[in-house]
Amino acid sequence: MEKIKNSKLLLKILSALIAIVLWFAITYTEDPAISQTLTGVNLEIKGENDLNANGFAIVNKDELPSLSVVIRGSRSNVISALGEIYASVDVSSVKNTGENVISVSYSYPSDRVVLEKVRVRELTVETEALISREIPVKIEVTNRDKNSDFIVKCESKIDAVTVSGAENTVYNIAYAKVRVDASKISKTNTQECLYELYTEKGELVSEESIVNKSRRTVTVESTVYEKTELAVKVVLSEESREDYGILIKNIEKNTVEAGISEGIEAEYIEAVITPQKDKNTYEAELIVPDGVYVKEEDMTISVTGEILPKELREITAQVEAVNVPDGKTAVISPKEKTVTLKSIEDASNIKLKLSVDVGKMTEAEKILPVQIETDSDIDIIGTYSVLVRMEQGE
């Protein structure tokens, strides 16, 4: 009984092996004919350069329908032909905007397979007028080290790039953005940097309707400055500051991070306000002198204050002699001077320091100009001088 069971098991195993061998024989030896559906057939658009030369560009390429075909042939031929099948449309004869119905041609190795069925025989290709625009370049500096003793300024050698493409796409472009990694810049240099196109909302523009894609770089000059903090001095615009001043009630920040070129001395940066009626809060724009760099995002400072008319004031103060030589005494006449000035501050709040420099005086008696120093925002009216007589010291 046991021998009969073993014989049946062996027979089953042998039958399975024979079936597998027969399947391989049929599949790979006899190579039967099969049909195969191929989806996502690659589409080639021919004649696009001619279309552009005629003043048109294709839009909405990504909305074209997916193409599929059914091919038939021997199994081995079908497998080998899969990578050789593609579709094409020729747009060289299109000479108008809008929708254009164009026949689709299919390419396949006809000596090995036949095209049994196609799903799409015509495509509607949409075109727009081809235009060119100057697009402003923006530099975005990334990976700044806040703890570094240096600050990097990056500038494009050109203000704008020329972009050609479909009308609606090109008009929707707001700027070309270049990203520069500050962490990789240790010294002043010039480099070619890639740019990308963005809308006003900061959305990346699709490249499908852009024609001139070959030159996608701009030359960026990077300058490394020594970093420092400069005081912010709020002033009114030139046309207003003679007759008006500002009483500051709140300022966003009193100092700003800046880069200073070697040999340049600066103590403060002016933040300019243009007065407006019934307005107390302003975005003051920094006026950066030559040799000084401030990051673009720091170029405006919020200031709240009251615009007041300047009034004439008179302040009397004693005149002091400075840089008096050893063994000498400077006798000043008169000892006090009354200074006329314009200010929004009350005279009682204004402190003046009046002085004459006698360090280079060689005469026994001479009229010297009075130097006036103050921390207040004032306009001095006129010039002032005193008579100085040098005497032997006691």
C-alpha positions in Angstrom: 0.0 0.0 0.0 2.8 2.4 0.9 4.6 1.6 -2.4 1.4 2.5 -4.4 1.2 5.9 -2.6 4.8 6.7 -3.3 4.3 5.8 -7.0 1.4 8.2 -7.3 3.4 11.0 -5.7 6.3 10.5 -8.0 3.9 10.4 -11.0 2.4 13.8 -10.0 5.9 15.4 -9.6 6.9 14.0 -13.0 3.7 15.3 -14.6 4.4 18.9 -13.3 7.9 18.9 -14.6 6.8 17.7 -18.0 4.1 20.5 -18.1 6.8 23.2 -17.2 9.1 21.8 -19.9 6.3 21.9 -22.5 5.4 25.5 -21.5 8.9 26.7 -22.0 9.1 24.8 -25.3 5.9 26.4 -26.6 6.9 29.9 -25.3 10.5 30.1 -26.4 10.8 27.6 -29.1 7.6 28.0 -31.0 7.4 31.9 -30.2 3.6 32.3 -30.6 1.9 35.4 -32.0 0.5 37.8 -29.4 -1.2 41.2 -29.2 0.2 43.8 -26.8 -1.3 47.1 -25.6 1.3 49.9 -25.2 0.2 53.0 -23.2 2.0 56.3 -22.8 3.5 56.3 -26.2 6.2 59.0 -26.5 5.1 62.0 -28.6 7.5 64.0 -30.7 6.5 67.5 -31.9 8.2 68.2 -35.2 8.6 71.6 -36.9 8.5 73.6 -33.6 11.4 75.8 -34.8 9.5 76.6 -38.0 6.4 77.4 -35.8 8.5 79.8 -33.7 10.0 81.4 -36.7 6.4 82.1 -37.9 5.7 83.9 -34.6 3.8 81.2 -32.7 4.4 78.9 -29.7 2.7 75.8 -28.4 0.9 76.0 -25.0 -0.6 73.4 -22.7 1.6 70.6 -23.9 1.0 68.8 -20.6 -2.8 68.7 -21.3 -2.4 66.7 -24.6 -4.1 63.2 -24.2 -2.0 60.1 -23.5 -1.4 58.0 -26.6 -1.8 54.2 -26.7 -1.6 51.5 -29.5 -2.1 47.8 -29.9 0.7 46.0 -31.8 0.8 42.3 -32.9 3.6 40.0 -33.8 5.6 37.1 -32.4 6.3 37.4 -28.7 10.0 38.0 -29.2 9.4 40.7 -31.9 6.8 42.4 -29.8 9.1 42.6 -26.8 12.0 43.9 -29.0 9.8 46.5 -30.7 8.4 48.2 -27.5 11.2 50.7 -27.3 11.0 51.7 -31.0 7.4 52.9 -31.1 6.6 56.6 -30.9 4.1 59.1 -32.3 4.7 62.5 -33.9 2.8 65.6 -35.0 4.2 68.2 -37.4 3.3 71.8 -36.5 5.5 73.5 -39.1 2.5 74.5 -41.2 0.5 76.1 -38.3 0.2 79.9 -38.9 -2.5 81.0 -36.5 -3.3 81.1 -32.8 -5.9 79.0 -31.1 -6.7 75.3 -31.6 -5.2 73.4 -34.5 -6.3 69.8 -35.3 -3.2 67.9 -36.5 -2.9 64.2 -37.7 -0.8 61.9 -35.5 1.8 59.7 -37.2 3.0 56.5 -35.5 6.4 55.0 -36.1 7.0 51.3 -35.5 9.3 48.5 -36.9 6.9 47.3 -39.6 9.1 44.4 -40.5 8.5 42.8 -37.1 5.1 44.0 -35.8 1.9 45.4 -37.2 -0.1 48.3 -35.8 -3.4 46.6 -34.9 -5.2 49.5 -33.2 -4.6 53.2 -32.3 -6.7 55.2 -29.8 -5.8 58.7 -31.0 -5.4 59.7 -34.7 -5.7 63.5 -34.3 -4.5 65.9 -31.7 -5.7 69.4 -31.0 -2.6 71.6 -30.5 -3.1 75.0 -29.0 -0.9 77.9 -30.0 -0.4 81.5 -28.9 1.6 84.5 -30.3 5.3 84.3 -29.6 6.6 87.3 -27.8 9.8 88.4 -26.0 10.2 90.5 -22.8 12.9 91.8 -20.5 12.5 90.1 -17.1 14.2 91.7 -14.1 16.8 89.6 -12.2 16.5 89.0 -8.5 19.3 87.6 -6.3 18.4 85.4 -3.3 21.3 84.8 -1.0 20.9 81.7 1.1 22.6 80.1 4.1 24.0 83.3 5.6 25.9 82.7 8.9 24.7 85.1 11.5 27.7 84.5 13.6 30.2 85.3 10.9 32.4 88.4 11.0 31.7 89.0 7.3 28.7 89.7 5.1 28.3 88.7 1.4 26.8 91.0 -1.2 25.7 89.4 -4.5 24.9 91.4 -7.6 23.9 90.3 -11.1 26.0 91.8 -13.9 22.8 92.4 -15.9 19.5 93.9 -14.6 17.3 91.7 -16.8 17.2 88.6 -19.1 15.3 88.3 -22.3 12.7 85.6 -22.3 10.8 84.4 -25.4 7.7 82.2 -25.4 3.9 82.0 -25.5 2.2 85.3 -24.9 0.3 84.5 -21.7 3.2 82.6 -20.2 5.7 85.4 -20.8 3.4 88.1 -19.5 2.8 86.1 -16.4 6.6 86.1 -15.5 7.5 88.7 -12.8 11.2 88.0 -12.3 14.1 85.6 -12.8 15.5 84.4 -9.5 19.1 83.4 -8.9 20.0 81.6 -5.7 23.5 82.0 -4.3 24.8 80.0 -1.4 26.7 82.4 0.9 28.2 79.5 2.9 30.3 78.6 -0.2 31.7 82.1 -0.7 34.9 83.0 1.3 36.3 85.7 -1.0 35.2 88.1 -3.6 34.5 86.3 -6.9 32.5 86.1 -10.1 30.5 83.1 -11.1 27.8 81.9 -13.6 24.6 81.0 -11.8 21.4 79.4 -13.0 18.1 81.3 -12.8 14.4 80.2 -12.6 11.4 82.1 -13.7 8.6 83.1 -11.2 5.2 84.8 -11.1 4.3 87.8 -9.0 2.9 85.3 -6.4 6.2 83.5 -6.2 5.1 80.5 -8.2 7.6 78.7 -10.5 6.7 79.2 -14.1 6.3 76.1 -16.3 9.1 75.9 -18.9 6.9 74.2 -21.6 6.0 77.4 -23.4 9.4 79.1 -23.1 11.4 79.0 -26.3 14.8 80.3 -25.5 15.9 77.8 -22.9 19.6 77.4 -23.9 21.1 80.4 -22.0 19.8 80.0 -18.4 22.6 81.6 -16.4 23.6 85.1 -15.4 27.0 86.4 -14.2 26.9 87.1 -10.4 29.6 89.1 -8.7 30.0 88.3 -5.0 31.7 90.8 -2.7 32.8 89.9 0.9 32.6 92.8 3.4 33.6 93.1 7.1 30.4 93.1 9.1 29.4 95.8 11.5 26.4 97.6 13.1 25.6 101.1 12.1 23.2 103.5 13.8 20.0 104.6 12.0 19.4 108.3 11.7 15.8 109.2 10.7 15.6 112.3 8.4 13.0 113.9 6.3 13.2 114.1 2.5 15.3 117.0 1.2 12.3 119.1 0.1 10.8 118.9 3.6 13.7 118.9 6.0 14.3 122.7 5.8 10.9 123.5 7.3 9.9 120.4 9.1 11.2 117.8 11.5 10.0 114.5 13.0 9.3 113.7 16.6 10.0 110.0 16.7 7.7 108.0 18.9 8.7 104.5 17.8 11.4 103.0 15.5 11.6 99.4 14.4 15.4 99.3 15.1 18.1 101.8 16.0 20.9 100.0 14.3 21.3 97.9 11.1 23.7 95.2 10.1 26.0 96.4 7.3 29.1 95.5 5.4 31.9 98.1 5.2 34.6 98.2 2.5 38.2 98.5 3.6 39.2 102.1 4.2 35.6 103.4 4.5 34.4 105.0 7.7 30.7 105.3 8.6 28.9 105.9 11.9 25.3 105.9 10.7 22.9 105.4 7.8 20.1 107.8 7.0 16.5 106.5 6.9 14.5 109.0 4.8 10.8 109.8 5.3 8.6 111.7 2.9 5.9 113.4 5.0 2.3 112.8 4.1 -0.8 114.5 5.4 -2.6 112.6 8.3 0.0 109.9 8.3 2.1 108.9 11.4 3.7 105.5 10.4 6.2 105.3 7.6 8.4 102.8 5.9 11.7 104.8 5.9 14.1 103.9 3.1 17.8 103.6 3.9 20.2 105.7 1.9 23.4 103.7 1.8 26.7 105.5 1.0 29.4 104.2 -1.3 31.5 101.5 0.2 28.6 100.3 2.5 26.3 97.4 1.9 23.0 96.6 3.6 20.9 93.5 2.7 17.9 94.2 0.6 15.5 92.9 3.2 16.9 95.5 5.7 16.6 98.5 3.4 13.3 99.8 4.9 12.6 100.5 8.6 9.2 101.2 10.1 9.0 104.5 11.9 6.2 106.1 13.9 6.4 109.8 14.5 4.8 113.3 14.3 5.8 115.7 11.6 6.2 119.2 13.1 7.2 122.6 11.7 10.6 123.9 12.6 10.6 127.2 14.5 13.3 129.8 15.1 15.1 129.5 18.4 17.8 131.5 20.1 20.2 129.8 22.5 23.1 131.5 24.3 26.1 129.4 25.3 29.6 129.9 26.5 32.5 129.5 24.0 35.4 127.3 25.1 38.9 127.1 23.7 40.2 123.7 22.7 43.8 122.5 21.9 45.3 125.4 24.0 49.2 125.1 23.9 50.9 124.4 27.2 51.8 127.5 29.1 49.3 129.6 27.2 45.8 131.0 28.0 43.2 131.8 25.4 41.1 134.9 26.1 37.8 134.8 24.1 35.7 137.8 23.3 32.8 137.7 23.7 32.8 134.8 26.1 29.2 133.9 25.1 27.5 133.7 21.7 23.8 133.7 20.9 23.1 131.1 18.2 20.0 131.3 16.0 18.6 128.0 14.8 15.5 126.2 13.5 14.2 123.2 15.4 11.0 121.4 16.4 12.4 121.1 19.9 11.9 123.7 22.6 15.1 125.8 23.3 15.2 124.5 26.9 15.7 121.0 25.6 18.5 121.8 23.2 22.1 121.6 24.5 24.8 123.3 22.4 28.6 123.0 22.8 30.4 126.0 21.3 34.2 125.9 20.9 37.1 127.4 19.0 40.2 125.5 18.0 43.4 127.5 18.9 45.9 124.7 18.3 47.2 126.1 15.0 47.0 129.7 16.0 50.4 131.5 15.5 49.2 135.1 15.9 48.8 136.8 19.3 45.3 137.8 18.3 42.9 136.3 15.7 39.2 136.0 14.8 38.3 132.2 14.7 35.1 130.4 13.6 33.0 128.9 16.3 32.3 125.2 16.1 28.8 124.1 17.2 28.0 120.6 18.4 24.7 119.1 19.6 22.8 115.9 19.8 19.6 117.6 18.7 18.2 117.8 15.1 18.7 121.5 14.4 19.5 123.8 11.5 22.1 126.5 12.4 21.2 129.9 10.9 24.4 131.8 9.8 28.0 131.4 11.0 29.7 132.6 14.2 33.1 133.7 15.2 34.9 135.2 18.2 38.1 137.2 18.8 40.8 135.1 20.5 43.9 136.6 22.2 46.7 134.3 23.3 48.4 135.2 26.6 51.1 133.7 28.7 49.6 131.4 31.3 50.0 132.0 35.0 
